[in-house]
Amino acid sequence: MLEAVLLVLLGAMSAGEALHLIHLPATSNVAENSSPGTSVHKFSVKLSASLSPVMPGLPLIINTSPLTEAFSVNALSGTEFEVVTTGKEQLDFETGPNMFDLQIYVKDDVGVTDLQILTVQVTDVNEPPQFPGNLAKGLDLYIVEGANPGFSYQVEAFDPEDTSQNIPLSYFLISPSKSFSMSANGTLFSTTGFDFEAGHNSYHLTVEVRDSQGLEASTSLRANIVNINDEIPRFTSPTRMYVIPEELGLGTIVANITAEDPDNEGLTSFLLYSITTVNSYFMINQLTGTIQVAHRLDRDAGELRQNPAISLEVLVKDRPFGGQENRMQITFLVKDINDNPATCTKFTFSIMVPERAAKGTLLLDLNTVCFDDDSEAPNSQFNFTEPSGVGSRRRFLQDPAGSGKIVLIGDLDYENPSNLAAGNKYTVTTQVQDVAPPYYKNNIYIYVLTSPENEFPLVFDQPSYVFDMSEISPARAQIGRVQAADKDFPQSSTVYSISTGGASLPYPDMFWINPKTGELQLVTKVDYETTPIYILRVQAANHEDTSSVTVTVNVLEENDEKPICIPNSYFLAIPVDLKVGTNIQNFKLMCTDRDSSPRSFRYSIGPGNVNRHFTFSPNAGSNITHLLLATRFDYPGGLDKIWDYKLLVYITDDNLLSGRKKAEALVETGTVTLSISVIPPPTTIVTTTPRPRITYQIRRENVYSPSAWYVPFVITLGSILLLVLLVALTVQLAKAIHRHCPCKTGKDKKPLMKKGEMKKTKREVVVETIQLSTVFDGEATDPVTGAKYEFNSKTGARKWKGPLMQMSNWKESSRQGAAASSAVSAGGTGPPRSTDEEGDGLSGQAQAADAGPGSRNHDGKPGTPKNRDPALKSRASPKPPPGK
């Protein structure tokens, strides 16, 4: 790229030294009819200052006017070139263009170009006269012998220089002849008569033509004398009747017809032979007269079977010398030969014979299917050989001999062992043969197949079947197999099916039988407790018979049911000082198991029984057990730290009684969940029993099916409609409030606070520390809930009287005391009330629990003044009633 830029800059600096063509434009002449490679004009190329060479293939003639391919540019050296003729187009001054403008283009490696024009003029050259076409190479003339003297041929030539053909040419015979003469205008005349047999057969003449300037041209003529005759040919072969056998090969010569021409006496006659009669059997050589077979001669088929004689007419004529001809009748008689073997419509026969067919039954008559196509006896006669074959002896016979009638003479019982050994298939072989030489033969194969008949019924190998299966057997488990068969052969396939039975309430088909093997399988699991016995009716069928049998399936009981206990989950609250061995809140489990004895239960506590505080009694051998406290709690000593226990109880039906250590059957285990809360002893405040906590176990299972697409669609559409309805109701409610409750803002006469005073006001936090006392010297009734509570007149501490009963009373009266509670709160007097800012509806009992020393922190431990919520300290304690 850099070199190209430098060359361009160098070319620009050297102005006037760019690439250009020297000796162009110019004008040159070239003679018409110049041979290829004739030099027309030479020129050179002046390279640019960069001395960049001319690109390969240039200079080049890129355009001509008029268009022509008669010129091209040849390179003489790196800068010398010449324009030459190509010979692709003839340069003719008289008929073609006389002047051509050639555009010559050149370009070097750096892209500098030049274009110049060379004008080429075609000059005229005087040309001798010319003979047109084949006359210029010589011509043969034919003159019939005996023709009168006179005009024979008109010789014509033309002068290329005389385009208008106005200047006459002169014609001469260079070698004069007594038999021919020529006029000045080129007319050839015969001067004598010609006799082919007596004189010359041909004459050689040289004709010359000259133009006005003496230029000449010559050509040769050969006059041939044509021989003619007027005699018809004569047949020389005397035979008129030919007897030939049938089935001669194609091309076989069956006759030779000869003739002669009197006009060529003593010489070989050139005659043409042909058969004028329309036929397809024979053809004749048109030069030699030999007759050959052109088509199969079958005496036994077609028209030859009815008429074996073929008549033909032979025509002989001269070669095209005179067209003389002659005709002759000949006849061919085709004789029959024994060329067709006895044949049958088919040579393989398959006969199905019932196994109980009677002896002497005619199985096949071969005369009805065999024949001989020969047209004449004895060639058309045939017979059959004695039948033979494996297994056919003493079973089949030809009766009478040679007649072709095959009859049954033996036993074909399908179940006969000897017949079974032969496969109940027998091969009989015989031959059909001619009675005349060459005694053609054809083998005939007869396959006799025994057709079995239904002689025996289909019977199961047992009158009934009884199968046992465990109720824990999985689906597709094999139960047993039934089998049916009959004594008929061949043994046909038996198909098994369940016709009746085997249904249960949730499943219509509990069993499946393999239709080929009779193997009975389980479709789904069975349940002994639901259906202990299934009675099926199994049917077997083959191509001829059907049979049924009863199948009894006994379901064997297994321990596959888990124990179920009441209650399944329960919440218990016990005091921390409960005595060991106490039945906790008289709690007991009552368990049942569909497939186990009540004495098979065993109870154990899994995770959650920290320090083994809890146990069941009895722990085995009964379906009823009680929850006992096994060991005391020790919170002060630090042994116990958990106040809420969640026990997972296992109920196992493994029959592990006192004298056993291993289970003898399958083991199933049920579970029960118990939540136990330990209540610490009351110190300053008796801790109320918290409401039982109920644990909800929510199981979510995606049961959506693609086929239920309409469910989400209906839910979505209903949600949208409900949302629209809610918005509409909200708008209507807002309008109603605005219409019936207009709010007008009025200005107070006196502002509550001066401007800027709010900014100066600081928030004050009042913290009140209450010293709790364990002595309650007063009692009052809550006007909201109606519950009684005790209080300390000095500290303001209070507690509900009878916490369990007050809890239930509070629930019942919470709704009724809502209005009264709000009224009391507005008045600022009365018994303690809830100050919960979240508005969860808790009564003063919850506040007492939070404020008392017995309240618990988030870890489940009893609260202390240190770990108690500081917000409780800021709560206002209720004032004791007057007089208390």
C-alpha positions, 0 to 999 in steps of 0.5 A: 500500500505504501509503495502504491502511494509513493508511486502515485506521488512520484507520478504527480511530481513528474508531470508529463511523464505519465504512461501513454501510447506511442504511434497512436492514434494512427491510420493503417491499411490491410489488404482484403482476404489477409491471412491470420497473423498479418501485421496491421500496425506497430506501436509502443508504450511509454512507461511512467516515471515510476517505471511501473510495468504494463499489467499482464494482458494489456494493451487490449482492444476494448471496443471496435466500430463496427464490432469485429473480432478480426484484430488483436494485439500481440506483444513484441517486447515489454513495451513494443506491440503490434495489431494483427489479423486473427482470421476469425472474420474474413476481411472482404472489401466487396461485402464487408466493412472497409474501415474499423476504429479500434480502441486500444487501452493500456494500464500499468501496475499503479493504475495509470491508464491511456486509451487511443484509437487506431483506424484500419482501412481494408484495401481492395485486391483483384480476385480471379473468377470462382466456381460456386459450391461443389462445382469448384471441386469437380462434378459428376454428370450422368447421361443416359445411353441412347439419349439424343445429342444436345444440351448436357449441363450449364457451367456457371462461375462468378467474379468477386470483383463484379458485385453487380455481375455486369461483366461477362466471363468466358468459358472454354474446354481445355481438352477438346472432345469429339463427344462434347463442346462448350459455348462461350457462356458455359453451356455443355453440349453432347455431340454424339449418341452414347452406347454403354455396351459399345463405347466409353462409360465415362468422359473427363472434361476440364472447363476454364473460365476467364475474366476481363483482366485475364485472370482464370480458374478451372474445374473438372467434369466427369460425364458418366454414361448410364446403362439401361435395359428393357428385359425382365429378370428370369427365375432360375430356381425350379422348386415351388414346394418346401417341407420344413419342420417346426421350431427352426431357429431364427435366421435358418435358410429354408429356400434360395431363390435365384434369377438372372437379367438378360441385359447383363448376359454373361455378367453377374446380375444385380437384382432385388428380391422381396416377398410381397405376401404379408407374413411374419414367418419368413424374410428374404435377402433382397440381394441374394434371394435367400429366404430365412426364418424370421419368426418362431414356427410353432405348429402347435399354436396359432394359425399353424395348428389349423393350417400348416401351409404358408404360401408366399409370392416372391418379387424380383426386379432390376436395380434402379436401371430400368425398373423391370420385375418378375413374380413367382409363387412358392409354398412352405409346409410346416411339419409337427415334431414332439417339442412340447413336454407334457405339462400341467397348470401347476407342478406343486399341489397342496391338499388339505385332508381331514384327519378322519377322511375315509380310505379310498377318498380321491385326493387329486386327478392330475388329468384335469390339470395336465396336457400336451400342446403337440398338435398330432398324435403320438406327440400329444399323448402322455401318462404318469409314473408310480407315486413315491415319496417320504411317508407316502407309502401305505397311505397314497396310491395311483389307481388305476396305474398311470391314470394320475388319480391319487387316492387315500389308502392309509390312516391320517389320524393327527394324534397318531404317533407315527403321523406326528413323527412325520409332522402330519405332512406327506410328500408324494412325487410323480412324473408326467411323461410323453409316450413318444421320443424324446420322452419329455418328463416333468416332476409333480410334487403333491403335499398332503397336509392333515387338517386337525379336527376338534376331538378333545375338550379344553381342560384345566390341570386342576379342578380348582385353584387355591393361592395364598398371598400376604396382604403386604404383597406389592403390586404386580406380585406373582400369585400363582399360575393356572394352566389348561390344555387339550389333547388335540394336535397341534397344540393351539395357543391358549388365551387366559382371562378373568371373567368374574371376581377380583373386585373391591370397593375402590378398585374394580380389578384387583388381579391381572392374568397373563393371557399367554402364560396364565400367570396371576398377578396382583394389580394393587395392594390388598387389605386383609381387614377389608377383603380376606378372600377373593374368588375369581373365575378364570376362563381359558380359550383356544381356537376351538373351545373355552373352559372356566375354573374357580380360583380362590385367593386367600389374603394372609393377615400381616401387621401392616396397620399403625396404632391409632391413639386418642388424643393424637395431640394434647397440651398439658400444664403442670406445676413445677412442684408436682409429685413424682408418680402423679398422673399428669392431669389424669391424662391417658392414651386409648389406642386401637390397631386393626390387626394387633391385639391390645396387649401388643402395644408398647409405649416409648417417648422419643425426642423432647423428654429431657432428663426423662421426667415423663413416662407412661404406665403401663409402658407395654401390654395394654391399649390404655396407658397413663402419663406419669411424672417420673422424676422431679424438676430441678430448676434452682440447681440448674439441672433443668432449664426447659419450661416447655416440653414437646414430647413425641410418643411412639406406640409400637405394636411389636408384641414385645411382652415381658418374656420376649426380646425380639419381634416375631412379625412386622412392626408398625409404629404410631405417634402422639404429640404432647406439649407440656408447660411447667408452671413455676411456683408463685413468689410475688405473683401467682403465675396464671396458667397460659392458654393452651397452645395448639400446634397446627400442622398444615400440609400443603400439597400441589394437587393441580392438574393441567386438565383443571385449567378452569380452576385458576381461571375462575379464581382469577376472574372472581378475584378481579370482580371482587376487587372491582366491587370492593373499589366501587363500595369504597367509592360509594362509602366515601361519597356517603361520608362526605355527603352526610358528615361534612367537616368544617374547619374553624379557627380557635379564638385563642391558639393553644400554643404560641408560635415558636413555643413548640420548637422550644418544648422538649420531650420529657420521659417519666420513669416510675419505679415500682417496688413490688410487695408480696402482700396484697391488702385490698380487693376490688372488682373490675368494672369492665370484666366484672372479675375480682382482683387483689391489690397492694395499697402501697405499691399498687401491685395487683393480681387476679383472684382465681386466675383460671376462672378469671380467664374464662370470665374475662373471655365471656365479658370482654365483648360486653365490657368494651364500651365500658372500658373505653368510658372508664379510660376516658374518666381516668378512674377505676380499676387497672386496665390494659395499656397495650398500644397495639390494641390486641384486646388483652385485659389487665390480667396480661399486664399483671403477668407482665409486671409481676416477678413471675413473668417470663422472658423470651427464653421461657424463664421466669422474669427478674427485675433485671431482665424484665422489659423496661417498658413495664416500669413506665406503666402507671399502676392503678390506684387503690379504691378509696377506703382500701 
